[in-house]
Amino acid sequence: MGVGRACVAFFVATLPVQVAAAVTKPASIPSPSATRPARYSVRLSIIATVTGRKYLFFPFKGMLRAEGNTIFSTDSGNDGAMTLESLSAPNFILVTGGRKASEVFAKSAATGVELGVSEGLERIAEWASEYPEWAEGVKREKRKALPFLVSATPAGQMRFNYEGGFVTSCASTLRVSYAWPSSKAPTLTLFDGLLAGLALFNHSPFPASNGSKPPAVPTAAVPTAAVPTAAVPTAAVPTAAVPTAAVPTAAVPIAPALRNICVTVLPEARSEVEFTETEPIPVEYRCDSVSDPGLVACRGEVSPHARVEKGFVLDTYVRETIRHSGTGALVSDAIAIALSGQKGNSIRVTIEIRRLSEPAP
């Protein structure tokens, strides 16, 4: 079975994993600067495994790991238009091939062939060290690093808008090309997958202007395109820290964005992935001023085992968001999701936007 078919199968089911807290609260948060652009790390991580499942009546096992790391900047410390500044390593998709995971391929994005190969081999070595029981069945000659080239100056080639917890207007002109001549060159859809992941930020986690609850998300179907095009209303920025209090549940559509991520990262899986939900998932938020009275933090969670697709349940959904209470400037916003399927298989997705530390102006 080739790489494409092996990739398809992993979405059918995956291993259980424990999801850590989505956000580690920083020890010190820089104040917004009116003279220096705010810079943010935007990161997507996917880990998925499948074992013990039969594919065409044969035992099958497979694993996929993907990670995208980028730096975006905005002209002010407040929420708003974010534009790609640079890429930060690693950026890769690692996937096993063969019915028994007897091959492994690491597609790495870099500015040069040698760098792409070395980073791919490094990802494979990390994988082999972390999963020795998988690596022992893969011969050295079956561990292949596939380099993809990106521009050394990608600034401005990706953008999105973030306001009050909502992400809209995602777009990309970033080009990634396979480094070596090939009659059927492989593709790397990692960065499109990162933009698709931003669709999970489809509601505001913050209290509305009355300080009571976040706006409810409509229960109508959410468009399945990876790039959202419709403007989304934003919540008013609170001017004071919100006392600790339970916030009424918000109805959040999760399945459409999950499917977008899956089929964008692995187009071969389009016919196999059917994340659906009978209704948006209820997420309960709790907001407080954390340890710093100048910050507001909101944490949203889902009751365990909410069903999002036939054969899959949502074991974990955690969203933690921190921003300055006076200006509304974003500090961090992160979502961690874990799904489990039959035979103990699972998939984990993490997407985060985090302001980078910078010296005082």
Secondary structure in CASP SS format (residue, H / E / C, confidence):
PFRMAT SS
TARGET T0000
AUTHOR 0000-0000-0000
METHOD secondary structure of the structure
MODEL  1
M C 1.00
G C 1.00
V H 1.00
G H 1.00
R H 1.00
A H 1.00
C H 1.00
V H 1.00
A H 1.00
F H 1.00
F C 1.00
V C 1.00
A C 1.00
T C 1.00
L C 1.00
P C 1.00
V C 1.00
Q C 1.00
V C 1.00
A C 1.00
A C 1.00
A C 1.00
V C 1.00
T C 1.00
K C 1.00
P C 1.00
A C 1.00
S C 1.00
I C 1.00
P C 1.00
S C 1.00
P C 1.00
S C 1.00
A C 1.00
T C 1.00
R C 1.00
P C 1.00
A E 1.00
R E 1.00
Y E 1.00
S E 1.00
V E 1.00
R E 1.00
L E 1.00
S E 1.00
I E 1.00
I E 1.00
A E 1.00
T E 1.00
V E 1.00
T E 1.00
G E 1.00
R E 1.00
K E 1.00
Y E 1.00
L C 1.00
F C 1.00
F E 1.00
P E 1.00
F E 1.00
K E 1.00
G E 1.00
M E 1.00
L E 1.00
R E 1.00
A E 1.00
E E 1.00
G E 1.00
N E 1.00
T E 1.00
I E 1.00
F E 1.00
S E 1.00
T E 1.00
D C 1.00
S C 1.00
G C 1.00
N C 1.00
D C 1.00
G E 1.00
A E 1.00
M E 1.00
T E 1.00
L E 1.00
E E 1.00
S E 1.00
L E 1.00
S C 1.00
A C 1.00
P C 1.00
N C 1.00
F E 1.00
I E 1.00
L E 1.00
V E 1.00
T E 1.00
G E 1.00
G C 1.00
R C 1.00
K C 1.00
A C 1.00
S C 1.00
E E 1.00
V E 1.00
F E 1.00
A E 1.00
K E 1.00
S E 1.00
A E 1.00
A E 1.00
T C 1.00
G C 1.00
V H 1.00
E H 1.00
L H 1.00
G H 1.00
V H 1.00
S H 1.00
E H 1.00
G H 1.00
L H 1.00
E H 1.00
R H 1.00
I H 1.00
A H 1.00
E H 1.00
W H 1.00
A H 1.00
S H 1.00
E H 1.00
Y C 1.00
P H 1.00
E H 1.00
W H 1.00
A H 1.00
E C 1.00
G C 1.00
V C 1.00
K C 1.00
R H 1.00
E H 1.00
K H 1.00
R E 1.00
K E 1.00
A E 1.00
L E 1.00
P E 1.00
F E 1.00
L E 1.00
V C 1.00
S C 1.00
A C 1.00
T C 1.00
P C 1.00
A C 1.00
G C 1.00
Q C 1.00
M E 1.00
R E 1.00
F E 1.00
N E 1.00
Y E 1.00
E E 1.00
G C 1.00
G C 1.00
F E 1.00
V E 1.00
T E 1.00
S E 1.00
C E 1.00
A E 1.00
S E 1.00
T C 1.00
L C 1.00
R C 1.00
V C 1.00
S E 1.00
Y E 1.00
A C 1.00
W C 1.00
P C 1.00
S C 1.00
S C 1.00
K C 1.00
A C 1.00
P C 1.00
T C 1.00
L C 1.00
T C 1.00
L H 1.00
F H 1.00
D H 1.00
G H 1.00
L H 1.00
L H 1.00
A H 1.00
G H 1.00
L H 1.00
A H 1.00
L H 1.00
F C 1.00
N E 1.00
H C 1.00
S C 1.00
P C 1.00
F C 1.00
P C 1.00
A C 1.00
S C 1.00
N C 1.00
G C 1.00
S C 1.00
K C 1.00
P C 1.00
P C 1.00
A C 1.00
V C 1.00
P C 1.00
T C 1.00
A C 1.00
A C 1.00
V C 1.00
P C 1.00
T C 1.00
A C 1.00
A C 1.00
V C 1.00
P C 1.00
T C 1.00
A C 1.00
A C 1.00
V C 1.00
P C 1.00
T C 1.00
A C 1.00
A C 1.00
V C 1.00
P C 1.00
T C 1.00
A C 1.00
A C 1.00
V C 1.00
P C 1.00
T C 1.00
A E 1.00
A E 1.00
V E 1.00
P E 1.00
T E 1.00
A E 1.00
A E 1.00
V E 1.00
P C 1.00
I C 1.00
A H 1.00
P H 1.00
A H 1.00
L H 1.00
R H 1.00
N H 1.00
I H 1.00
C H 1.00
V H 1.00
T H 1.00
V H 1.00
L C 1.00
P H 1.00
E H 1.00
A H 1.00
R C 1.00
S C 1.00
E C 1.00
V C 1.00
E C 1.00
F C 1.00
T C 1.00
E C 1.00
T C 1.00
E C 1.00
P C 1.00
I E 1.00
P E 1.00
V E 1.00
E E 1.00
Y E 1.00
R E 1.00
C E 1.00
D E 1.00
S C 1.00
V C 1.00
S C 1.00
D C 1.00
P C 1.00
G C 1.00
L E 1.00
V E 1.00
A E 1.00
C E 1.00
R E 1.00
G E 1.00
E E 1.00
V C 1.00
S C 1.00
P C 1.00
H C 1.00
A E 1.00
R E 1.00
V E 1.00
E E 1.00
K C 1.00
G C 1.00
F E 1.00
V E 1.00
L E 1.00
D E 1.00
T E 1.00
Y E 1.00
V E 1.00
R E 1.00
E E 1.00
T E 1.00
I E 1.00
R E 1.00
H E 1.00
S C 1.00
G C 1.00
T C 1.00
G C 1.00
A C 1.00
L E 1.00
V E 1.00
S E 1.00
D E 1.00
A E 1.00
I E 1.00
A E 1.00
I E 1.00
A E 1.00
L E 1.00
S E 1.00
G C 1.00
Q H 1.00
K H 1.00
G H 1.00
N C 1.00
S E 1.00
I E 1.00
R E 1.00
V E 1.00
T E 1.00
I E 1.00
E E 1.00
I E 1.00
R E 1.00
R E 1.00
L C 1.00
S C 1.00
E C 1.00
P C 1.00
A C 1.00
P C 1.00
END
